[in-house]
Amino acid sequence: MAYFINICQNFHMITLYGIPNCDTVKKARAWLAEHGQAYRFHDFKKQGVPAEALARWMQAVGWERLLNRQGTTWRKLDTATQARVTDAASAQAFIHSNPSAIKRPVMDWGKDITVGFDSRAWLERLA
């Protein structure tokens, strides 16, 4: 019985954070399904970005990695608004109010956080 409890305590469902219509998120979800990997999907357009999760992501990967400066949301901004995002605090405030500016997907693997889809790295992770 103690062995079973220990396994349950160490089990963590993978959580994929993203937006359902994002092409990269679609690829990631298809990849997880193809590899029989259970996961929970958190749509941060509908469910928002949990403040504690955002803080954890920024600590794990850094605000520069988390902020998608190549995405449509960022590119549509005027240069003055872009120029106000200069550090972790300003990035956190911006990202929290503009979840589409997050590089996707954000993966919570239980022990660490990754950003973006990398099939080779994910395969190594699950091996």
C-alpha positions as CSV (number, residue, x, y, z in Angstrom):
1,M,0.0,0.0,0.0
2,A,2.8,2.4,0.8
3,Y,4.3,1.8,-2.7
4,F,1.0,2.7,-4.3
5,I,0.7,5.9,-2.3
6,N,4.2,6.9,-3.2
7,I,3.5,6.5,-6.9
8,C,0.3,8.5,-6.7
9,Q,2.1,11.3,-4.8
10,N,4.8,11.4,-7.5
11,F,2.4,11.4,-10.4
12,H,1.8,14.7,-12.1
13,M,-0.4,15.1,-15.1
14,I,1.3,17.1,-17.9
15,T,-0.4,20.3,-18.5
16,L,-0.3,22.0,-21.9
17,Y,-1.1,25.7,-21.8
18,G,-2.1,27.4,-25.0
19,I,-4.7,28.5,-27.4
20,P,-6.6,25.8,-29.3
21,N,-6.4,27.5,-32.8
22,C,-2.6,28.1,-32.6
23,D,-0.9,25.9,-35.2
24,T,2.0,25.1,-32.8
25,V,-0.4,24.0,-30.1
26,K,-2.3,21.9,-32.6
27,K,1.0,20.1,-33.5
28,A,1.9,19.6,-29.9
29,R,-1.5,18.2,-29.0
30,A,-1.4,15.8,-32.0
31,W,2.1,14.7,-31.1
32,L,1.1,14.0,-27.5
33,A,-1.9,12.0,-28.8
34,E,0.3,10.0,-31.3
35,H,2.6,9.1,-28.4
36,G,-0.2,8.0,-26.1
37,Q,0.7,10.7,-23.6
38,A,-2.1,11.8,-21.3
39,Y,-2.2,15.6,-20.6
40,R,-4.5,18.3,-19.5
41,F,-5.2,21.3,-21.8
42,H,-5.5,24.7,-20.3
43,D,-6.9,27.3,-22.8
44,F,-5.6,30.6,-21.5
45,K,-7.9,32.5,-23.8
46,K,-11.0,31.0,-22.0
47,Q,-9.5,30.1,-18.6
48,G,-7.0,32.9,-18.3
49,V,-3.4,32.7,-17.2
50,P,-3.1,31.8,-13.5
51,A,-0.9,34.4,-11.8
52,E,1.1,31.8,-9.9
53,A,1.7,29.7,-13.0
54,L,2.9,32.8,-14.9
55,A,5.3,33.6,-12.1
56,R,6.6,30.0,-12.1
57,W,7.0,30.0,-15.9
58,M,8.9,33.3,-15.8
59,Q,11.2,32.0,-13.1
60,A,11.8,28.7,-15.0
61,V,12.4,30.0,-18.5
62,G,12.8,33.8,-18.2
63,W,10.5,36.5,-19.5
64,E,12.4,37.0,-22.7
65,R,11.8,33.3,-23.7
66,L,8.2,33.4,-22.6
67,L,7.3,36.6,-24.5
68,N,6.6,35.8,-28.2
69,R,8.0,38.8,-30.0
70,Q,7.4,37.1,-33.4
71,G,3.7,36.6,-32.9
72,T,0.9,38.7,-34.3
73,T,-0.1,40.1,-30.9
74,W,3.3,41.6,-30.4
75,R,3.8,42.8,-34.0
76,K,0.4,44.6,-33.9
77,L,1.5,46.8,-31.0
78,D,2.8,50.3,-31.5
79,T,6.5,50.8,-30.7
80,A,5.8,52.8,-27.6
81,T,3.9,49.9,-26.0
82,Q,6.6,47.4,-27.0
83,A,9.2,49.7,-25.6
84,R,7.5,49.6,-22.2
85,V,8.3,45.9,-21.8
86,T,11.8,46.1,-20.5
87,D,12.1,43.7,-17.6
88,A,10.4,40.8,-15.8
89,A,7.9,43.0,-13.9
90,S,6.7,44.9,-17.0
91,A,6.7,41.7,-19.1
92,Q,4.6,39.9,-16.4
93,A,2.0,42.7,-16.4
94,F,1.9,42.8,-20.2
95,I,1.7,39.0,-20.6
96,H,-1.0,38.7,-17.9
97,S,-3.3,41.1,-19.8
98,N,-2.3,39.8,-23.2
99,P,-2.1,36.0,-23.0
100,S,-1.8,35.7,-26.8
101,A,1.7,37.2,-26.4
102,I,2.9,34.0,-24.7
103,K,5.1,31.7,-26.8
104,R,3.2,28.5,-27.1
105,P,2.8,25.9,-26.0
106,V,3.9,26.2,-22.4
107,M,4.4,22.7,-21.0
108,D,4.3,21.9,-17.3
109,W,6.0,18.5,-17.1
110,G,5.6,18.3,-13.4
111,K,9.2,19.0,-12.5
112,D,10.0,21.6,-15.1
113,I,8.6,24.0,-17.6
114,T,9.3,24.2,-21.3
115,V,8.1,26.7,-23.9
116,G,7.6,25.9,-27.6
117,F,7.2,22.6,-29.4
118,D,10.3,20.4,-30.0
119,S,9.4,16.9,-30.9
120,R,13.0,15.6,-30.5
121,A,13.4,17.0,-27.0
122,W,9.9,15.8,-26.0
123,L,10.7,12.3,-27.2
124,E,13.9,12.3,-25.1
125,R,11.8,13.6,-22.1
126,L,9.3,10.8,-22.3
127,A,11.9,8.0,-22.9
